[in-house]
Amino acid sequence: MPNVRSVQTDKARFFGNTTPQELAAQYGTPLYVYNEDVLRQRCRDLLGLSSLPGFHVNYSAKANTNPALLRIIREEGCHADAMSPGELHINKLAGFTPDRLLYVCNNVSAEEMKNAVDNGLIVSVDSLSQLDQYGKVNPGGKVMIRINPGIGAGHHKKVITAGKETKFGIDPSSLDEVRALLKKHGLTLAGVNQHIGSLFMEPDNYLNAIEFLLHFIQSDLADLFPGIEIIDFGGGLGIPYRKYEEEPRLDMQELGRRLHALLSAWVGETGYKGKFFIEPGRYVVAECGVLLGTVHATKFNGENRYVGTDLGFNVLVRPAMYDSFHDIEIFRDGGEPDAELVEQSIVGNICESGDILAKKRMLPLIKEGDIVAALDANPKADKGEYTVVFDFSSLPAEEEPPAPQRSAAEWMLAALLDGASLDEAAARAQEHCPRNEVYRAKLRVREMLENLGGED
C-alpha cells in the first residue's frame, strides 16, 4: 500500500508481504532491511558483463560483511576479497574457500600478511616497503602488486583511489625496484591490480584504466608476464542514489559490450590464460539495503525545521563523511501519499552538529512516531544498528577474533553457518558466554530464523 512517501520501495516490492512499521515494531530501530531478490540480480548484472571463462566478479567485502549476504553472493558465483583478518574470518564462515578469496591490503603488519598466507590466500601489496615486508614473511611465494594508473574517478575526493593525490598503489616508474625486491625474496609476480575510485556512472574512465593496465602488463611487465595468473581491474561501479529525481543508471549493457570486446581482443593478441577480476562492492549490495529509523522529535530552530531520529552517523556514516545523498521515504500508520512538501533536515541522536542524515530536503511533513527510510543504505563497518551484521575489521591481527569480543548471538550465528542446529549453536555459545545471555540470544536467533523461513 502506498504510504506518505514510498514510491521507490513500492515499485520494487522491497518489503514483500510486510511493512516498515511492522518490521520496526518487531525488531526496533535502527534496522537494516535487505532484499534478497535485488542482491541476486545485482550479482547477475555483474557476472553477465563478460562470458570469457577467466572472467570473475570479486566482491569487495568491506562494502558489507553481513554473513547472510555473503552466503548469497557466494551462491551466485562471485568470489570475494578481504582487507583485514576479520573480513577474512567472516568470509570463511560464509563458505568462501581460499581459491575464491583474495587478500587486498593497505599498510598492514607482517602478522596480518602471515595470517593471509597461512590461510592459503594470494596477497596484493601496494607499496615497495610492503612488498619487501611480504618477501620476508613469505620468501619464494606468490604475490600481487597494486599499480597506480594515474587515472582517478569518484563522487568525492576521499574515495578517488588513483592518481598522484592518493595513498594507493605503486608508481609504474618504480618497476626496477619491484623487480629487485622480487629477485631478493625469490617471489613470483602472480598478479597485478588497480582501483581508480568509487561511484563512477559513466564507463569511460574505468575502461581507459583497464586499457592502460593491459598495455602496461603487456609492455612494461613482458619479462614477468608468464607468471601472471590474475589481473584485477578494481571496482567503483556506481548506483543511482537520486532515484526520486530519476537519475539514470550506469549502462551495464554498454559497459559489458565494451569490456568483453577489450578483454577478448587482448586475450587473442597475448594468449593470456589467467583470470580477470572486477572488484565491485557498492554495486553488489547498496540497492538491496534500506535503513529504517524512528522519528522521536521535531522542532524549529529559527526558520529551520529539524526531524530528530535514531539514525545517527554511528549507524550510517556516509552523509557525515562524504556529504552523501540518500533518498528518504516516510511511513506512517494509516499514511497516504502527500504531495505537499516542506523543507526539513533529518538528524540523528549523536551530540555533534554534523550528525545530519538529510539536509534541508523538500519532503512531506514528517511527524513524531513516523518511520523514515534511507534508501540504498549499507553499514560499511558502521556500528550501532540492530541487524545481523558484525564488523571484525578493527580486531587484532590474529587468525580468528578473540572469543571475549564476540557476543552469544555472534557465536550462535557462526555455529549455524558451520551447519550446526539451533540447539548445538546455543551449546557452543554457552562455552564462551553466560547462560542468561545465551538464552536471550537463542530467542532472538530463533525469531530471526523463523522469519527467514527455517533454521538452515
N, C-alpha and C positions, 0 to 999 in steps of 0.2 A: 504494500500500500504506500503510495506517495506520502511523504511527510513534509515538514516545513521546508527543508532543502535536501533533496535526496535523489536527484535525477541520475547522477552517475552510478551510484551503487544500485539503484533500481534497474538501470539499463543492463548492468552486468549480473543481476540477480545475486549480488555479492553475499548477502546474508542468508540465502536459501530460504528455509521454512521458518526461520526465527527472525527476531528484530534486534536492533541495537539496544533498545530498552530492556528486552528480556535478557540479553547477554550481560548487560551491566548489572541488572538485578541479581543474576545468578553468580557472577564471578567478581563483581565490584569493578571499580575503575581506579587507575588507568588500566586499560585492557587492549592488548594487541589481538586482532582477529585476522585470521588468514583464510584465503580461499584456495583450495587445492586445484580446482579446475584452471584458475588463472595461472598458478605456478607451473602446472604441467604444460600449458600452452606456450608460456614464455620459453621453457626449456626446448620445446619442439621448434619454435621460431628459430632459435639459435642453431640447433642441430641440423636444420634444413638449409643453412647458409651454403654448405658445400657437400657434395656427395663423394668427394675424394676419400678413399679408405683410411688415409692417415689424418683426416681432419677430426679434431676433438674440441669439445666445449669444456673448459677447465674452470668450474665455478669458483669465484673468489669468495671464500667462506667468511671473510671479515664483514661482508655485507649483512649476514645474518647466520648465526650458528645454532639456531633452533634445531634440535635433533630430528624432530618430526619433518621439518622442511628438508633437511639434509638427506633423509632417507628417500623422500620423494624425488629429489634431484638426482640421487644415485639411481633410483629405479628407472628414471627417464633416460639414463645412459650417459650422463655427464660425469666427468672427472671433477676433482676439487684441488684447490691449493690450501696451504696453511702458512701462516707467518709467525706462529708462536707455538710453544709446547701445548698450550691449552687448546688451540684450534686443531692441532694435530691429534690430540687425545679425543676430542669430541667428533672429529671426522671418522676416526677409527670406530668409535661407539656407534656411529650411524652406518657402519658397514663398508666404508671405503677401505680398500686394500692398498698396499704400498704401490702397486703398479698403476693405481688410479689416483695417486696423490703426488703433488709437487710442493717442495718447500721453498717459497719465495720470500726471502727475508731481507731486512734492512737494519744494519748496525746492531747485530746480535752478538752474544757472547760465544766463546768456544764451546761452553757446555750446551747451549741450545743447538749449535751445529752438530755436536756429537749425538745429541738426542735424536735429531732427524736422521743422521746416518745410521744409528743403531736400529732405527725403525724401518730401514730399507729405502729411504727416500733420496732422490736426487735433489741437491741443494743449489739454488741460484743465488749468487752473490752480486753486489752492486758497487763494489769499490776494490781497488787494488789491495788495500790493507785487509779487507775481509777475505779476498782470495788467498792472500798469504796465510791468514789465520786458518782458513779452511784446509789449506795444504798441510798444515801442522796437525790438524785434527784427523784428516783422512788422507794421508800420503798414498799415492798410487791410485786414488779413486777417481770417480767421475764428478764433473762439476759443470754448472751452467753459469754464464755471466749475463748481467743486465747491461745493455748498451743504452746510452742516452742519444736518441736520434737527432736531437736538436729541434724537434717539432713538438709543440705542446698544444693541448686543447682542454677546455673545461669551462664550467659555468662560474668558477670563482678562482682567484689566483692561488688559493690554498689547495686546490685539487688538480692543478696543472702539474704533471709529474715528469715532464721532459723539457729540455731547453737549458740555457745557462743559468737561469734564476732558480733552479730546483736542486734539491739534495740528492736526486736519484741518478743511478746509472754510472757506467764507466765511459769516459770520453773516448770516442773512436780513435782519437790521436794517440791513445795510450797502449796500442796493441803490442808494441815491443816489450813493454813492461809486463803485459799479460802473458806473452809467450815465455818470458824469462821465469815468471812465477810458476807457470805450468811445468816447465822443464825442471825447475828447482825441486818441486814436490812430486814429480812423476805423475801429474794429473792429466786426465783426458778431458778435453773440452767436449762435453756431451750435448750442450745446448746453448742457445742464445735467446734472450727475451728482451722485451721493451714494453713500456706502458706510457702513453703520451698524456693521459689525463682522464677526467671523468665528466660524463654528461655531454657528449657531442651528439647533435641532432642532424648533422649532415655528414655523409661518409667520406668526403674528400680528404680531410687531414689524416684520418685513420688509414685510408688506402695509400696515401702518399708515404706515410710512415712504414707501412708494410712493404711497399716497393723499395724504400730506402734499405730496410733491413735485409731483404732478399738480395739486393745488389751488393750490400756490404758483405754478407756471408760469402757470396759467390766470388767476389773480387778480393777483398781485404783479408778474408779468412780461408782462401783457397787451400793453403797448406794444411789447415785443420779441418777442412770440410768432411773428409772421410769419417771422422769420429762423431759428427754431429747427428744426434738422434731426435732432438726436439727443437723446434723453432716456435717461440711463444710471442704472439703479437700483442699481448695485453688486452685490456677491455676498455671500459669507458662508454659503452653504448648507452645512450640516454633514453629517457621515457618522458612523455608529455605531462608535466606537473600541473599545467593550467588547462585542465580538461573543460572547465566551465567556459573558458574563452576559446574552446575548440582549437587548441594548439595542435598542429599536425604531428603525427608520429614520425619517428625515424623510418625511412623507407627500406624495410628489410629485404624486399624483393630486389631492389636496385643494388643494395649492399651485397647480397648473396650472388647476384649475377656477376658483378664486377670482381668480387673476391674470388669466386670459383674460377673465373677466367684467368685471373692473375696467377693463382696458385697452380692451376693446370698447366699453363704455359711454362712456368718456371720448372715444374717437375719434368716436363717434356724436354726442356733445354738442359737440365743438370743431371737428370737421372736420380734425383733425391728420393729415397725410400723411407724416410723417417716420418715423424709426426709433426703436424701443425696444430698449435693450440691458439684459441682465443680465450680470454680470461675475464668474462663478464661477472659482475656482482649485482649491481643495481638492477640491470635489465631482467635478471632472473627473478628477483624477489620483491622489488619495490611495489609493483602494482598488485601483488597478491596480499598486501598488508594494509589494514586500516587501524588507526589508533582511536579508541573511544575514551572520552573523559566526561566528567560530570561538572555542570556549572553550579558553583557554590555561592557566588556573589556577583552582583552587578552594581556599578556606581559611575558617577561622573566626577572627574577632576577638571574643573573649569568646563570647557565645552567638549572634553574628550570622554567618551563612554568606554568603560572597561568591563570586560566579562571575565570574572575570576574562575579558573578551573583547577583541577588537579593534574593538569598536563604541564608540569614544569620541564625545564630543559634537561633535568636528570632523566626524563623519560624519552624525549625526542630532542636531540641537541642541534639538529641541522639548522633550524631557523636562527638560533642564537649564534652559532658558529659561522655560518655561511650566508646569513640573510636569505635563507632558502624559503621558497614558496610552497605551501601545501594547500590544496583546495580544502574547504571546510564544508561539511554538511551538518544539518541540525535536525534533531529528532525530539519529539515531544509526544507524550500520551495524548491521543486524540488530535495530534497535529495535522495540519493541512498545508499544502503549498502556499507560500507567502511571497508575493512579488514586490511588496513594499520594502525598500532597502534603507538601512541606517548605517552610518559609519561607526564602527566599533573595533576595539582591539581585544583580541583574546589572549589572556595572560595566564601564567602558571602560578604555582604556590611556593616558588623559591625566592628568598629575600635578596633579589638583585633586580635592578631596573631593566636589565637586558633579557629578563625572563618573559619573552613575548613569542607566542606561537604564530599569531597572525596580526599584523599591524595595520590599523586604520583601514579595515576592509568594509566594503559595502555589502552588507548581508541582511537577511531578515532579522528582525529584532530577536535577540537571544534572551531567554528568561532563566531565572534560577530554577534548578531542577532539570533543565534540558540536558540531553546528551549531545555532545559535539563530537564529530568525527573528522580526524585529519586523514586525508586520503594519501595513498602511495607512501605509507609510513613503515619504517623498519627501525628496530632499536639500534642496530650497528654499534654494539658494545656499550650502549647506554644501560643504566640500571634503574630500578625503582618501580617498574611496572609489574603487575601480576599477569604472568603468562609463562608458557613453558619454554622460556629462553634462559639459558645460562651463559655466562661470559667468563671464561677462564683466561682471557688474553693476558691479564696482568699478573698471573701466578708465576712463581719462581720457575726457573728452567730445570724442571725435573721431569722424568719420563711420564709420571702421572701426577695430577694435582694432589696435594696432601689432603688426607681424609678430614682433618678438622675444618677445612674450608668448604666442605660440602654438606648441604642440609639433608635431612632424611628423604625429602622428595627427590633430590638430585640422585642420591644413592639408589632409590627405587627406580627412577627412570633409566638410570644407567643399566641396572639389572634387567629391566624389561627389554631394553634394546639388545641385550645379550641373549634374549629368549626365555628369561625366567617368567614364571607365573606371578600373579599379584602377591600371593602368599609368600612365595620364595623371595620375591623382591623385598617384601617387608621384613623377612627374616634377615636378609643380607644388610638392610639398613639398620636393623637393631644391633648389629655387631659394632656399629660406629656411633649411634645416636641414642638419646634417652627414649624409653618406651613410649612416654606420652607424646613426644614429637613424632615418632613413627606412626602412632595411632592416628594422629591428626593428618599426617601426610598420606596415609593409606586411604582415608576417607576422601581427600581431595583428588588423589590419583584415580581412585575408583570412579568418582564422579566424572572426571575428565575422560576416562576410557569409555564409559557408558555413552557419553555424548559423541565420542568419536566412532562408536559402533562396535566396541569389543575390547578385549584385552590383549590382542596380538600386535 
